[in-house]
Amino acid sequence: MKKESLTLRFLYSSFIGRVLLKIITLPIFSKFIGFFLSTRFSKLFIKRFVLKNGIQLEEYEKVNYKSFNAFFTRQIKKEKRKISQNVGNFIAPCDGFLKVYDIKKGLIFPVKQSYYSVSSLLQNEVLAKNYQEGYCLVYRLCVNHYHRYCYLDEGYHKSPIFIKGRLHTVRPIALENVAVFSENSREYTLLETKHFGEIIQIEVGALCVGKIKNYHKEYHFKKGEEKGMFLFGGSTIIVLVKKEQVKILSEFLEDKEILVKMGEKIGEKR
């Protein structure tokens, strides 16, 4: 068994491990890791990270990164992420593995081997009911993916709503013991879009994510404009769409994850 698997099994399956887990999942621990990864000393991890994850540096702007977080949130070349500007095209707001669910009454859907409802994600049953019969799009980002994300249409939004949580690892061994998704810190924004009605976008952090960095409070946004970024850690973006607003392309309605890129067309206006 790999060393990291043994460590995780110790943390989640023993009394001493669970005590340590309570400490390392405190927000102050995550903030410390985030602070360290923003220092010049963290540059030492960049080369190994690139090799281990097969990152194609030629796709990104050439920069002398001053920290690991500066590298992790690196800016991709514009021509590598073309945003479909057809107003009727519904696009992916980020890179990641996409899975689409129909939001039916009583829907419980899996995310990283745990199970959740829309209302538990939002902690708001009234708001969740507005999305019955719509779609729930789950984008799972891996560490090698581009960790900036954009607005999927033009429109307006008020300040994002932050839900404070405890940060837990997203590895499978952790999921056997902890309701990971409901424990994680997350932030959601009600997007009043011009072509697809009200949409909710939720950004979710994991263990050792310094923070979810959304740029704007009350804001008029444009399609393809950068909305924010994740600092280091596995991350997820969830998009909720109301009934009869979007027709999702058939290939994304199959019961599997499909790799997509930011700006890619995944549906169209009904």
GIVEN-V131973 format. One record per residue. N is the residue number from 1. RES is the residue in three letters. PSI is psi as a letter, one per 20 degrees, with the letter a starting at -180 (none if undefined). OMEGA is omega in radians with two decimals (* if undefined). Layout:
# GIVEN-V131973
((N & RES & PSI & OMEGA) (N & RES & PSI & OMEGA))
This chain:
# GIVEN-V131973
((1 & MET & p & -3.12) (2 & LYS & q & -3.11) (3 & LYS & g & -3.11) (4 & GLU & h & 3.10) (5 & SER & h & 3.09) (6 & LEU & g & 3.13) (7 & THR & g & -3.13) (8 & LEU & h & 3.10) (9 & ARG & h & 3.09) (10 & PHE & g & -3.08) (11 & LEU & h & -3.02) (12 & TYR & i & -3.03) (13 & SER & j & 3.11) (14 & SER & q & -3.12) (15 & PHE & g & -3.13) (16 & ILE & g & 3.13) (17 & GLY & g & -3.14) (18 & ARG & h & 3.06) (19 & VAL & g & 3.11) (20 & LEU & h & -3.13) (21 & LEU & h & 3.11) (22 & LYS & h & 3.14) (23 & ILE & g & -3.04) (24 & ILE & i & 3.07) (25 & THR & j & 3.04) (26 & LEU & q & 3.13) (27 & PRO & h & -3.10) (28 & ILE & h & 3.11) (29 & PHE & g & 3.11) (30 & SER & h & 3.13) (31 & LYS & h & 3.12) (32 & PHE & g & 3.12) (33 & ILE & g & 3.12) (34 & GLY & h & 3.11) (35 & PHE & g & -3.13) (36 & PHE & g & -3.10) (37 & LEU & i & 3.06) (38 & SER & j & 3.10) (39 & THR & r & -3.12) (40 & ARG & h & -3.14) (41 & PHE & h & -3.10) (42 & SER & i & 3.11) (43 & LYS & h & -3.09) (44 & LEU & h & -3.08) (45 & PHE & i & -2.99) (46 & ILE & g & -3.05) (47 & LYS & g & -3.13) (48 & ARG & h & 3.14) (49 & PHE & g & 3.13) (50 & VAL & g & -3.12) (51 & LEU & g & -3.09) (52 & LYS & h & -3.04) (53 & ASN & j & 3.06) (54 & GLY & l & -3.10) (55 & ILE & p & -3.13) (56 & GLN & n & -3.03) (57 & LEU & h & -3.12) (58 & GLU & i & 3.12) (59 & GLU & i & -3.04) (60 & TYR & q & 3.10) (61 & GLU & p & -3.11) (62 & LYS & o & -3.05) (63 & VAL & q & 3.01) (64 & ASN & n & -3.03) (65 & TYR & p & -3.08) (66 & LYS & i & 3.12) (67 & SER & r & 3.11) (68 & PHE & g & 3.14) (69 & ASN & h & 3.09) (70 & ALA & h & 3.08) (71 & PHE & g & -3.08) (72 & PHE & h & 3.14) (73 & THR & k & -3.09) (74 & ARG & q & -3.10) (75 & GLN & p & 3.12) (76 & ILE & q & 3.09) (77 & LYS & p & -3.04) (78 & LYS & h & -3.10) (79 & GLU & i & 3.14) (80 & LYS & i & 3.10) (81 & ARG & n & -3.11) (82 & LYS & p & -3.12) (83 & ILE & p & 3.10) (84 & SER & o & -3.07) (85 & GLN & j & 3.02) (86 & ASN & p & -3.02) (87 & VAL & h & -3.13) (88 & GLY & i & -3.12) (89 & ASN & p & 3.10) (90 & PHE & p & -2.96) (91 & ILE & r & 3.03) (92 & ALA & p & -3.13) (93 & PRO & i & -3.05) (94 & CYS & r & 2.94) (95 & ASP & q & 3.05) (96 & GLY & r & 3.06) (97 & PHE & o & -3.05) (98 & LEU & p & 3.00) (99 & LYS & p & -3.07) (100 & VAL & p & 3.12) (101 & TYR & q & 2.96) (102 & ASP & p & 3.13) (103 & ILE & n & 3.10) (104 & LYS & r & -3.12) (105 & LYS & p & 3.14) (106 & GLY & j & -3.11) (107 & LEU & p & 2.97) (108 & ILE & o & -3.05) (109 & PHE & q & -3.10) (110 & PRO & p & 3.00) (111 & VAL & o & -3.13) (112 & LYS & l & 3.05) (113 & GLN & j & 2.96) (114 & SER & r & -3.03) (115 & TYR & p & -3.02) (116 & TYR & r & 2.99) (117 & SER & r & 3.11) (118 & VAL & g & -3.11) (119 & SER & h & 3.13) (120 & SER & h & 3.08) (121 & LEU & g & -3.08) (122 & LEU & i & -2.98) (123 & GLN & l & -3.09) (124 & ASN & n & -3.09) (125 & GLU & h & -3.12) (126 & VAL & g & 3.13) (127 & LEU & g & -3.12) (128 & ALA & h & -3.11) (129 & LYS & h & 3.13) (130 & ASN & i & -3.06) (131 & TYR & j & 3.06) (132 & GLN & p & -3.13) (133 & GLU & j & 3.07) (134 & GLY & b & -3.12) (135 & TYR & q & 2.99) (136 & CYS & o & -3.11) (137 & LEU & o & -3.09) (138 & VAL & o & 3.11) (139 & TYR & o & -3.13) (140 & ARG & o & 3.14) (141 & LEU & p & 3.03) (142 & CYS & r & -3.03) (143 & VAL & h & -3.14) (144 & ASN & i & -3.13) (145 & HIS & r & 3.05) (146 & TYR & p & -3.00) (147 & HIS & k & 2.95) (148 & ARG & q & -3.09) (149 & TYR & q & -2.99) (150 & CYS & r & 3.02) (151 & TYR & p & -3.06) (152 & LEU & i & 3.07) (153 & ASP & r & 3.01) (154 & GLU & q & -3.13) (155 & GLY & b & -3.06) (156 & TYR & q & 3.00) (157 & HIS & q & 3.01) (158 & LYS & a & -3.09) (159 & SER & p & 3.07) (160 & PRO & q & 3.12) (161 & ILE & p & -3.10) (162 & PHE & p & 3.08) (163 & ILE & o & -3.09) (164 & LYS & p & 3.12) (165 & GLY & r & 3.04) (166 & ARG & p & -3.08) (167 & LEU & p & 3.12) (168 & HIS & q & 3.06) (169 & THR & q & -3.13) (170 & VAL & j & 3.12) (171 & ARG & q & -3.05) (172 & PRO & h & -3.10) (173 & ILE & h & 3.11) (174 & ALA & h & -3.05) (175 & LEU & i & 3.10) (176 & GLU & i & -3.00) (177 & ASN & i & -3.05) (178 & VAL & p & 3.02) (179 & ALA & m & -2.89) (180 & VAL & g & -2.97) (181 & PHE & g & -3.13) (182 & SER & i & 3.14) (183 & GLU & h & -3.02) (184 & ASN & q & 2.98) (185 & SER & q & 3.12) (186 & ARG & r & -3.11) (187 & GLU & p & 3.12) (188 & TYR & q & -3.08) (189 & THR & p & 3.03) (190 & LEU & o & -3.10) (191 & LEU & o & 3.05) (192 & GLU & n & -3.03) (193 & THR & q & -3.08) (194 & LYS & h & -2.98) (195 & HIS & i & -3.06) (196 & PHE & j & 3.12) (197 & GLY & a & -3.14) (198 & GLU & p & 3.12) (199 & ILE & q & 3.03) (200 & ILE & p & 3.03) (201 & GLN & p & -3.09) (202 & ILE & p & 3.02) (203 & GLU & p & -3.07) (204 & VAL & p & 3.13) (205 & GLY & r & 3.10) (206 & ALA & a & -3.09) (207 & LEU & p & 3.08) (208 & CYS & j & 2.96) (209 & VAL & p & -3.14) (210 & GLY & g & 3.04) (211 & LYS & r & 2.96) (212 & ILE & p & -3.04) (213 & LYS & n & 2.99) (214 & ASN & q & -2.99) (215 & TYR & h & -2.91) (216 & HIS & q & 2.97) (217 & LYS & d & 3.03) (218 & GLU & p & -2.93) (219 & TYR & q & 2.96) (220 & HIS & o & -3.02) (221 & PHE & r & 3.11) (222 & LYS & q & 3.13) (223 & LYS & p & 3.13) (224 & GLY & i & 3.11) (225 & GLU & q & -3.10) (226 & GLU & p & -3.12) (227 & LYS & h & -3.11) (228 & GLY & a & -3.12) (229 & MET & r & 2.98) (230 & PHE & p & 2.93) (231 & LEU & a & -2.95) (232 & PHE & p & 3.05) (233 & GLY & q & 3.05) (234 & GLY & q & -3.01) (235 & SER & r & -3.14) (236 & THR & q & 2.99) (237 & ILE & p & 3.12) (238 & ILE & p & 3.11) (239 & VAL & p & 3.11) (240 & LEU & p & -3.10) (241 & VAL & p & -3.12) (242 & LYS & r & -3.14) (243 & LYS & p & 3.03) (244 & GLU & k & 3.11) (245 & GLN & h & -3.04) (246 & VAL & p & 2.99) (247 & LYS & o & -3.13) (248 & ILE & p & 3.12) (249 & LEU & q & -2.99) (250 & SER & h & -3.10) (251 & GLU & h & 3.14) (252 & PHE & i & 3.13) (253 & LEU & i & 3.08) (254 & GLU & q & -3.05) (255 & ASP & m & 3.13) (256 & LYS & r & 3.06) (257 & GLU & q & 3.10) (258 & ILE & p & 3.13) (259 & LEU & p & 3.11) (260 & VAL & r & 3.09) (261 & LYS & q & 3.12) (262 & MET & p & 3.12) (263 & GLY & i & -3.13) (264 & GLU & q & 3.10) (265 & LYS & p & 3.08) (266 & ILE & i & 3.13) (267 & GLY & a & -3.14) (268 & GLU & r & -3.13) (269 & LYS & p & 3.09) (270 & ARG & none & *))
